[in-house]
Amino acid sequence: MATEKRTKTALELLFVRAELKGVPEKGLLKSRNMVQVDMIWPRTGVAKKSAMREAVFRRGVCDFTGEPWTKRVVFREEVEGHCGFAVSVTDPVSIQQLRRFLRLTAKYALKMGADFMEKAMVGYADIASSPLDALAAMVGEKDAPKVIAQGVLDFDGIPRAGEEREISVPLMRPLTGKAVGSLVLLARA
């Protein structure tokens, strides 16, 4: 039985803009939140890639376009056919929570890096998962950031080589399913 060979496309994904409306937190003049983006099944054998970063919202809007590329880039991955995106935004975090998150991320990344070297570079997944491990370590704490908006998007409109496309992931309030905003990403091939 012959199998169809799928072509892989190198996809670069960048933050463009996030907007929250209809959540109490958006009324703040300025808030610091964490935004997580998961790329679901970019290709066979890779179930998920995750990235998380701080986002500063001003009256419910965060515009990333003025930032350098190194802060805006979410992923540079080969995508096979199609993939999906899952996004979550936490409630505002304090400077102390952000520092704790960064310390835990560094701790887990260094621990995973040491394990990685010991195992003679068998895989990279543990290093990439260090932000999630850090957040997981904070979840049991009483002041852990809670998710205030989340959304998923099936993405099958991969741009052709040299093209780019803006995609908008609709964000919903957990439990209620009420639409509360969107996260706009730029996909480049």
N, C-alpha and C positions, 0 to 999 in steps of 0.2 A: 504494500500500500504506500503510495507516494504521498509525502506531506508537502503542503504548500509553504514555500519559504517567504516569510514576511520581511519586508525591508524595514530597516531601522532608520529613524530620523533623529539627528542631534537636535534637541530642543532646549532652548534657554528660556527660563521663566523669570520675570521681573515683577516686583511690586510696583503698582501704579498709584492706586488710591483705595482707601477704605472709608466707608460711611456707615454710621449707626444712627438710626432714627427710631423713635418709639421705645427706647430703653431709658430708664431713669438716669443711667450713667452719662448719657449723651448731653445732659443739661450742664455738665461741668464745663467751665471755661477751658480747662486743660486737664487731660488725664493721660496716664501712662498705662497701657495695656499690653498684654502679650498676644501675639498673633501666631498661630501654628497652621502650617500648610502641609498636608500629606499628599503625595503623588501615589495613587493607587494603581498597581500593576502596570508600570511603564513598559515592561517587557517580561517575557517568559523567565521564570526563576527569580524575579525581583517583585515581591508582593507589595512593598511600600517603601517610600523614601520620605523622610520627615525633615522639616525645617521650622525653626521658631525664632522669633525676634521681638524686640520691643517696638511698639508703635505709639507715638504721641498724638492723641486726638485733641483737636481744638474745636469745641462746640460740635462734637460728633463726627468730625471729618479729619482724616489723616491723609495728607498728600505726600507721596514718596518721591515725586518726580524731581525735586531739587536735590536729592541725595546722590552721592557718588554711586557708580555701578556696583561697587563692592558691598554696599549696604542694601541695595535694591535687589540683587540677584537672589533668587530662591533656589533654583535648580539649574544644572546643566546636565541633562540626562539623555541617553538614547531611548527613544520611545518606539515601540513596535506596534504599529497599527493604531491603537487608541489607548487612552488611560482615563483616570478619574482624579478629581481633586476633592479633598475633604478639608474644610477650613474651620477653625474655632478661634474666638476672641474671648479673652478673660475679662473679668471686671478689673477696674483700675488697681494697679499694684503700687506699693510704696517703694521708695528707693531701697529700703532694707530688704524687702521681698525680692526685688530685682537683683540686688547684690548676692543674696543667698542663692537665687537661681543660677547666676553666673558662676559662683563658687562651686556649686554642686555639679554644674555642667562640666567645668574644668576638671573637677575631681574624677567624675566618671569617664571623661575622655582620656585623662592620663592613665587611669586604671585599665581601661579597655586597650589603650595604646600599649601598655606594658604586657598585657595578656596577648595582644596581637603579635608583638615581637617574639614572645615566648613560643607561640604556636607557628612560627616561621611564616607569618603573613598568609594564613589560610583564607581569611575573608575580611571585608571592610564593614560589614553591617553593624557590628557592635560599636564602632567609633561613631558612625552616623547616628546611632540611637542614643547617644549620651544626653542630648537635651531632653528626650523623653524620660530617661532614667532619672534625671534631676527633677523633672516635674513630678514624676511618680513618687520620689522621696518626699516631696512637699505635700502631696495629696492628703496624707493622714494628719497633717497639722491643721490646727483650728483656723489659722489665718491664710491658708492656701488659697490661691486665686481660683475663682469659680468661673465656669464658662457662661458668658451672657449672650453669645451669638454663635451659631454654627451653620454650616451649609455644605452641600455636596454638589458636584457637577460632573456629569459624564462628558468627556472631551474627545470627540472624534474628528474635529476640524483642524488637524495638524497642518500648519502652514507649509508651503513648499519651500525649498531651499532659497534663501535670500529674502523671504517674505516674513511679515510679522502680523500678529492678530491680537486684538484686545479681547479678553474673556472676562466675564463678570460672574462671580459665584454669589448667588443669592444667600443672604444670611437670615436665619430664623431664630427666634427665641426658643431655648430648650424647653421641653414639656408642652408649651402652648402652641408651637408651630407658627407663631405670628411672624410675618416678614418684618425685619427690623433694619435692613440695610444690604450692603454688598461689599465684596472685595474684588477690585479690578486688577487683573494681572496681564502682562504683556508676554505673549508667546512668540519667540523668534526661532526660525529654523536656519 
